[in-house]
Amino acid sequence: NNNDNDNNNISSDLLTIATQRCSLIRASYEIVAEGDEYEELASQAILNGSLDDFMIDGNDENASWRLRLRQYGSMSANGKEKRYGKNMRSPLSQERYAVDEMKELFIQFGGEVNLKRPDCSLYLFEGLKGRKKKVLGRLLSKGPNTSLIAPKTRKCITNTPLCPIAAFNMCNLARVKGDTKILDPFAGSCAILLAAAMISPSCKTVGIEISHNGIVNRGDIINDFTSRNLTVPAAIIRGDSTNNTIRDMARAAVGGEFDL
């Protein structure tokens, strides 16, 4: 869509869905406030009402919350963390200082602090590329945990296993959704079908693999699905995917033609 207004008004729900299925996104955030000082961030958040739901008498006044500080580049306290990454951590003393400076905002929250599994995660970003000011953001969603289906974590792996990120990308390029019926004619250890099950639990999948169980063990593949509470393929068929009889067996397993 070439309409700038439409592009700038993507709903948070749509952004959350996109984040949860995109292996190239670590997380998405809603910017609550920007400013030079922590106190300014707190004042802006109060004025713009972005966090009103979590305040006393708000719709989510009992929701738990936490604040995390992330410093990048020249703003990094230890001078060593110059790049972005999931292991980026900032000193707790600075987080406590930030919370104290923003107390004008947080004393209005009705819920308790929960550092492990909060209902609302707030982040302070400093040193973001292209932004000179501090940023207060609210976590909307995290990207998919692709490491859940990393080859080293699975029972069934081949000599050339497909990277989980590539598997997710292929599913997204194919627009896997809802009750999509998916056939992987060269399934291998079923990395693509594992990714599809993570993206859309209700999809129906079938894998065809010519190798015998001594090379690609079907029982181990099923275990890779069940141990992760993922929807098991309707069938994992041994055979040549160019053979009409094999393809008919695959169609029969899902009750009709495949969408992908």
Secondary structure as a PSIPRED ss2 file (coil, helix, strand):
# PSIPRED VFORMAT (PSIPRED V4.0)

   1 N C   1.000  0.000  0.000
   2 N C   1.000  0.000  0.000
   3 N C   1.000  0.000  0.000
   4 D H   0.000  1.000  0.000
   5 N H   0.000  1.000  0.000
   6 D H   0.000  1.000  0.000
   7 N H   0.000  1.000  0.000
   8 N C   1.000  0.000  0.000
   9 N C   1.000  0.000  0.000
  10 I C   1.000  0.000  0.000
  11 S C   1.000  0.000  0.000
  12 S H   0.000  1.000  0.000
  13 D H   0.000  1.000  0.000
  14 L H   0.000  1.000  0.000
  15 L H   0.000  1.000  0.000
  16 T H   0.000  1.000  0.000
  17 I H   0.000  1.000  0.000
  18 A H   0.000  1.000  0.000
  19 T H   0.000  1.000  0.000
  20 Q H   0.000  1.000  0.000
  21 R H   0.000  1.000  0.000
  22 C C   1.000  0.000  0.000
  23 S C   1.000  0.000  0.000
  24 L C   1.000  0.000  0.000
  25 I C   1.000  0.000  0.000
  26 R C   1.000  0.000  0.000
  27 A E   0.000  0.000  1.000
  28 S E   0.000  0.000  1.000
  29 Y E   0.000  0.000  1.000
  30 E E   0.000  0.000  1.000
  31 I E   0.000  0.000  1.000
  32 V E   0.000  0.000  1.000
  33 A E   0.000  0.000  1.000
  34 E E   0.000  0.000  1.000
  35 G E   0.000  0.000  1.000
  36 D C   1.000  0.000  0.000
  37 E C   1.000  0.000  0.000
  38 Y H   0.000  1.000  0.000
  39 E H   0.000  1.000  0.000
  40 E H   0.000  1.000  0.000
  41 L H   0.000  1.000  0.000
  42 A H   0.000  1.000  0.000
  43 S H   0.000  1.000  0.000
  44 Q H   0.000  1.000  0.000
  45 A H   0.000  1.000  0.000
  46 I H   0.000  1.000  0.000
  47 L H   0.000  1.000  0.000
  48 N H   0.000  1.000  0.000
  49 G C   1.000  0.000  0.000
  50 S C   1.000  0.000  0.000
  51 L C   1.000  0.000  0.000
  52 D H   0.000  1.000  0.000
  53 D H   0.000  1.000  0.000
  54 F H   0.000  1.000  0.000
  55 M E   0.000  0.000  1.000
  56 I C   1.000  0.000  0.000
  57 D C   1.000  0.000  0.000
  58 G C   1.000  0.000  0.000
  59 N C   1.000  0.000  0.000
  60 D C   1.000  0.000  0.000
  61 E C   1.000  0.000  0.000
  62 N C   1.000  0.000  0.000
  63 A C   1.000  0.000  0.000
  64 S C   1.000  0.000  0.000
  65 W E   0.000  0.000  1.000
  66 R E   0.000  0.000  1.000
  67 L E   0.000  0.000  1.000
  68 R E   0.000  0.000  1.000
  69 L E   0.000  0.000  1.000
  70 R E   0.000  0.000  1.000
  71 Q E   0.000  0.000  1.000
  72 Y C   1.000  0.000  0.000
  73 G H   0.000  1.000  0.000
  74 S H   0.000  1.000  0.000
  75 M H   0.000  1.000  0.000
  76 S C   1.000  0.000  0.000
  77 A C   1.000  0.000  0.000
  78 N C   1.000  0.000  0.000
  79 G C   1.000  0.000  0.000
  80 K C   1.000  0.000  0.000
  81 E C   1.000  0.000  0.000
  82 K C   1.000  0.000  0.000
  83 R C   1.000  0.000  0.000
  84 Y C   1.000  0.000  0.000
  85 G C   1.000  0.000  0.000
  86 K C   1.000  0.000  0.000
  87 N C   1.000  0.000  0.000
  88 M C   1.000  0.000  0.000
  89 R C   1.000  0.000  0.000
  90 S C   1.000  0.000  0.000
  91 P C   1.000  0.000  0.000
  92 L H   0.000  1.000  0.000
  93 S H   0.000  1.000  0.000
  94 Q H   0.000  1.000  0.000
  95 E H   0.000  1.000  0.000
  96 R H   0.000  1.000  0.000
  97 Y H   0.000  1.000  0.000
  98 A H   0.000  1.000  0.000
  99 V H   0.000  1.000  0.000
 100 D H   0.000  1.000  0.000
 101 E H   0.000  1.000  0.000
 102 M C   1.000  0.000  0.000
 103 K H   0.000  1.000  0.000
 104 E H   0.000  1.000  0.000
 105 L H   0.000  1.000  0.000
 106 F H   0.000  1.000  0.000
 107 I C   1.000  0.000  0.000
 108 Q C   1.000  0.000  0.000
 109 F E   0.000  0.000  1.000
 110 G C   1.000  0.000  0.000
 111 G C   1.000  0.000  0.000
 112 E C   1.000  0.000  0.000
 113 V E   0.000  0.000  1.000
 114 N C   1.000  0.000  0.000
 115 L C   1.000  0.000  0.000
 116 K C   1.000  0.000  0.000
 117 R C   1.000  0.000  0.000
 118 P C   1.000  0.000  0.000
 119 D C   1.000  0.000  0.000
 120 C E   0.000  0.000  1.000
 121 S E   0.000  0.000  1.000
 122 L E   0.000  0.000  1.000
 123 Y E   0.000  0.000  1.000
 124 L E   0.000  0.000  1.000
 125 F E   0.000  0.000  1.000
 126 E E   0.000  0.000  1.000
 127 G C   1.000  0.000  0.000
 128 L C   1.000  0.000  0.000
 129 K C   1.000  0.000  0.000
 130 G C   1.000  0.000  0.000
 131 R C   1.000  0.000  0.000
 132 K C   1.000  0.000  0.000
 133 K C   1.000  0.000  0.000
 134 K E   0.000  0.000  1.000
 135 V E   0.000  0.000  1.000
 136 L E   0.000  0.000  1.000
 137 G E   0.000  0.000  1.000
 138 R E   0.000  0.000  1.000
 139 L E   0.000  0.000  1.000
 140 L E   0.000  0.000  1.000
 141 S E   0.000  0.000  1.000
 142 K E   0.000  0.000  1.000
 143 G C   1.000  0.000  0.000
 144 P C   1.000  0.000  0.000
 145 N C   1.000  0.000  0.000
 146 T H   0.000  1.000  0.000
 147 S H   0.000  1.000  0.000
 148 L H   0.000  1.000  0.000
 149 I H   0.000  1.000  0.000
 150 A C   1.000  0.000  0.000
 151 P H   0.000  1.000  0.000
 152 K H   0.000  1.000  0.000
 153 T H   0.000  1.000  0.000
 154 R C   1.000  0.000  0.000
 155 K C   1.000  0.000  0.000
 156 C C   1.000  0.000  0.000
 157 I C   1.000  0.000  0.000
 158 T C   1.000  0.000  0.000
 159 N C   1.000  0.000  0.000
 160 T C   1.000  0.000  0.000
 161 P C   1.000  0.000  0.000
 162 L C   1.000  0.000  0.000
 163 C C   1.000  0.000  0.000
 164 P H   0.000  1.000  0.000
 165 I H   0.000  1.000  0.000
 166 A H   0.000  1.000  0.000
 167 A H   0.000  1.000  0.000
 168 F H   0.000  1.000  0.000
 169 N H   0.000  1.000  0.000
 170 M H   0.000  1.000  0.000
 171 C H   0.000  1.000  0.000
 172 N H   0.000  1.000  0.000
 173 L H   0.000  1.000  0.000
 174 A C   1.000  0.000  0.000
 175 R C   1.000  0.000  0.000
 176 V C   1.000  0.000  0.000
 177 K C   1.000  0.000  0.000
 178 G C   1.000  0.000  0.000
 179 D C   1.000  0.000  0.000
 180 T C   1.000  0.000  0.000
 181 K E   0.000  0.000  1.000
 182 I E   0.000  0.000  1.000
 183 L E   0.000  0.000  1.000
 184 D E   0.000  0.000  1.000
 185 P C   1.000  0.000  0.000
 186 F C   1.000  0.000  0.000
 187 A C   1.000  0.000  0.000
 188 G C   1.000  0.000  0.000
 189 S C   1.000  0.000  0.000
 190 C C   1.000  0.000  0.000
 191 A H   0.000  1.000  0.000
 192 I H   0.000  1.000  0.000
 193 L H   0.000  1.000  0.000
 194 L H   0.000  1.000  0.000
 195 A H   0.000  1.000  0.000
 196 A H   0.000  1.000  0.000
 197 A H   0.000  1.000  0.000
 198 M H   0.000  1.000  0.000
 199 I H   0.000  1.000  0.000
 200 S C   1.000  0.000  0.000
 201 P C   1.000  0.000  0.000
 202 S C   1.000  0.000  0.000
 203 C C   1.000  0.000  0.000
 204 K E   0.000  0.000  1.000
 205 T E   0.000  0.000  1.000
 206 V E   0.000  0.000  1.000
 207 G E   0.000  0.000  1.000
 208 I E   0.000  0.000  1.000
 209 E E   0.000  0.000  1.000
 210 I C   1.000  0.000  0.000
 211 S C   1.000  0.000  0.000
 212 H C   1.000  0.000  0.000
 213 N C   1.000  0.000  0.000
 214 G C   1.000  0.000  0.000
 215 I C   1.000  0.000  0.000
 216 V C   1.000  0.000  0.000
 217 N C   1.000  0.000  0.000
 218 R H   0.000  1.000  0.000
 219 G H   0.000  1.000  0.000
 220 D H   0.000  1.000  0.000
 221 I H   0.000  1.000  0.000
 222 I H   0.000  1.000  0.000
 223 N H   0.000  1.000  0.000
 224 D H   0.000  1.000  0.000
 225 F H   0.000  1.000  0.000
 226 T H   0.000  1.000  0.000
 227 S C   1.000  0.000  0.000
 228 R C   1.000  0.000  0.000
 229 N C   1.000  0.000  0.000
 230 L C   1.000  0.000  0.000
 231 T C   1.000  0.000  0.000
 232 V C   1.000  0.000  0.000
 233 P C   1.000  0.000  0.000
 234 A C   1.000  0.000  0.000
 235 A E   0.000  0.000  1.000
 236 I E   0.000  0.000  1.000
 237 I E   0.000  0.000  1.000
 238 R E   0.000  0.000  1.000
 239 G C   1.000  0.000  0.000
 240 D C   1.000  0.000  0.000
 241 S C   1.000  0.000  0.000
 242 T C   1.000  0.000  0.000
 243 N C   1.000  0.000  0.000
 244 N H   0.000  1.000  0.000
 245 T H   0.000  1.000  0.000
 246 I H   0.000  1.000  0.000
 247 R H   0.000  1.000  0.000
 248 D H   0.000  1.000  0.000
 249 M H   0.000  1.000  0.000
 250 A H   0.000  1.000  0.000
 251 R H   0.000  1.000  0.000
 252 A H   0.000  1.000  0.000
 253 A H   0.000  1.000  0.000
 254 V H   0.000  1.000  0.000
 255 G C   1.000  0.000  0.000
 256 G C   1.000  0.000  0.000
 257 E C   1.000  0.000  0.000
 258 F C   1.000  0.000  0.000
 259 D C   1.000  0.000  0.000
 260 L C   1.000  0.000  0.000
